Amino acid sequence: MTGFGPTLLWRSGSRQDERTKDAPAAKEAAGVRLGRPTSIPASVSSQIVELRAAGLTLRSIVERLALEGVPTVSGGGWQISTVRARRA
C-alpha cells in the first residue's frame, strides 16, 4: 500500500499539468511573444561597434549606454559581457 499514495498525487496533478502545457500555446495563439528577445537592435549594435572603434573600453561603453538610457533586451542593466558579444 505504500505505492498507492504517490499514484494518487500524480493523478491529481495531471489536470494541472495539462493547463500548464496549454497556457503557452494559448498565449502564442493570441499573438503574445513568449520568451526573451534574442538579439539587440541593429542600431544599438552599430553604436557599440562605433564606440569600440573610437577607443572606448567595454566598461565605458556600458556606462555610456546606461547614462543615455538605451534599453537592454531583457530590461535589466547593461553588462560588459553583452557589449563584448556585440563588438566587431
ABEGO torsion letter per residue (X at the ends): XAAAAAAAAAAAAAAAAAAAAAAAAAAAAAGBBBEBBABBBAAAAAAAAAAAAAGBBAAAAAAAAAAAGBBBAAGBBBBAAAAAAABX
